[in-house]
Amino acid sequence: MERKKRVFTDEELEEMGKRTLDLLLKAIDSGDKEKAKELARRMYKEFNYLHDGYFTWVTGLQTYIYQNMGIDAVEEAERQAHTVESRIAFIPSEETDFRARVKNLAAGLRGHLQPMTVAEDDEKVTITMEPCGSGERLIRMGGYEEGLAKVKEPHRITWGMKDFPLYCVHCPVMEALDIENNGDFAFCHFVSDPIGEEHCRFVFYKDPANIPEEFYTRIGKKKPVG
């Protein structure tokens, strides 16, 4: 049997297997700024590739459930997923005061790798991703023109909207779970109708009494009294 020639050198194979983070830190330590910039851009592309692949994959699974079992089955699956994932990946912080909750969400949202602004006034703190790194970007990428489903009918996990992008139903579900598990919203989503026409905003009210009642009714909940 004819022996095939080597495609890669041993050095190339070794370099290919190294984590980009390790190479980046090495470049920083050695003072090679241009190499560090190159590796930072490479790491962004590598992570974004997986990030976008996973939210598209998830929406494909949601689409199958919705088209074959209906919207109530989607809600059940989302509730289960967010209950399990919170134990495995998203371990709650021991700090639960207002300041910590804002900082924790900002840290999580930065994982979407998109620009965002954080603003505060007397009533609230607002985080705006520009654009939303998953749901809005999936709309912009044309995912719903390529076969991913939108929820046709109004439902509590579409905030009562029609033609709701299926990936985004996790936001109403998370709001409902916060109320059921903790007594009230962790934060509220301000969104456009249709979704994606404007950037979504994540709003923390300093006094929960100021949360508009419509935010409860749109997910089938009642505003706490007192």
N, C-alpha and C positions, 0 to 999 in steps of 0.2 A: 504494500500500500504506500502510495506517495505521501511523504510527510509534508504537511502544509507549513508555509512560512509563518513566522510570528507576525502578528498584526501590531502588537504593542510591546514596548520594552518593559522591563521590570520596573523601571523608574516611573514610566507613564501609568502603569497599573497601580503602583503604590500611591501616586499623586491623585489618581482618579478616586481612590477609596477614602481619601481624607475628608473630614467634615469641613465645609466652607467656613464655619465659625472658627475652627482651629487655625485655618490658614489666614483668616482675617486678623485674628489676635496676634499671630506671628508677624504679619506685615506691620501692624501697629507698633508692636514691641521693637521691631527693627527700624522703625521710622520711615518705611516706604509708603508714603501717603498715596501715591497714584495706584499702587498695587492694592492698598486697603480700600480705596474707592471702587476699584474694579471688582473686588471680592464682595463688597457691600451690595453693589448692584446685582451681582450674580446671586447672592443669597436671597435678595428680594424676589428675583425671578423664580428661583427654585421653590421658595415658600408659596409664592402666589400661584404657581402651577398646581401645587397640591391643594391649596385653599380653594381655588376655583373648581378644581376637579371634584372635591368633596361636596361643595354645596350644589353642584349640578347633579351629582350622583344621588344625593339625598332627595332632590326634587324629582328625579326619575322614579325613585322608590315611592315617594308620595303620590306621584301621578298614577302609578299602578294601583295603589290602594284606593285612591279616589275614584278611578274609572271602573274598578271592579267591585268595590265594597261600599263606596259612598263616603260622604263628608263626615258622618259620625265616626266611621272607622278611622279616618284620618285624625280626628280629634283624640280618639282613644290611643292611637299609636304615638301621637305627639306627647300626650300626657305621660305615657309609659317611658318614652325616650328621655324626657326631661327629668323624670324622677330618677331613672337609672344613671344618666350622665352626671347628675349633680353629685352622686356618690363616687363616681369613678374619676371624672376629669375636673369638674368645677367644684372643688371643695370650698364651702363657704368660709369666708374670713371670720376670725373670732371677733374682729372689730365691727360693730354694727351701728355705730353712731352716724349721723348725717354726713359728716365730712368723709369718713371712711367709705361709705357706700358710694359716694360720688367718685372718689379716687379709684375704687375697685372697678366700677363700670368703665371709666375712662381707660384703665389699664387693659381691660378685656377688649374694648373696641379698637384700641391701637393694634390689636392682632389682625385686624382686617387690612392694615397697611394703607389706609386711605387718609387724606387730610381731614381734620376735624377742628371745630372751634368749641370752646367752653366759655359760657358767659353766666354772670350772676347778677340778679337784681334783688330787691327787698323780699320778693315772694318766692323765688325759685332759682335753681341752677339748671341751665340748659346745655346739653351736649348735642352738637349737630355734626354728623358725618357728611362729607361733601365729595363724593356721594356715599351713601350707605354701601359698605364694602361687600355685601353679599346680595341682599334682596334687590336693591336698586340696580346694582351692576348686572345682575342676571337679566333684568328687564332690558337694560341698555345693550347687553350682549346678544339680544334677540332670542333668548332661550324659549320664550313662550310662542315664538313663531316657528320654532324648530321641533315642536311636539310636546313640550312640557305643558301641563294643564293649568288652567285658571279655574277657580271655584265659581261656577255660574250663579249659584243661588246665594242670597244673603244668609249669613249664619253667625253665631256668636264668635266663631274663630275667624271671621272675616271682618269683624267690627261692623257687621250689618251691611257690608258692601257687596255689590255684584262684580263678577269677573275679577276676582281677587287673585293675585299671583300666589300660587300654591306654596312656594317656599316661605312666604311671609306669614303664614298662619301660626308659626311658632311664637310670634310676638303676642297676639291675643291669648294664646294658651299660657304663656309665661305670666302674663298679667293675672289671669284667673288663678293660677297656682299660687302666686304670691298672696292674693287675698285669702284663699282657702287655708294656706299654711301659716301665714303671718298676720292675718287680720286686715291688711291693706296693701296698696300698691308699694312696691319698692321704688318704681318710677313709672311715669306715664309716657306713652308714645303719642306724639303729635304727628299726624300723617296727612297727606293730600288724598283726594278722591278724584281721579284714580291714583292708586299707589304708584309712586315713582315720578309723578309729575313735578313734585317738589321734594327736597331732601327731608328725610325723617328726622325728628328731634326727640331726644330722650330728656324728659323733664322731671326733676326732683323738686317737689314742693316742700318748703321748710315747715309749713303747717298743713298736714293732710286735710284739714277742714276746708282748705281752699281748692281742693281737687274738684273740678266740675262734675256734677252728678252724671252727665252724659257719658263720662269715661267708664262708669260702672255699668250703666244700662246697656251699652253697646256690646258688653261681653256677658250679659245676662246676670249681672250682680246688682245688689242694692248697696247704696252708700251707707257706711256705718253711722249710727246715731250717736251724737255726743263726742 
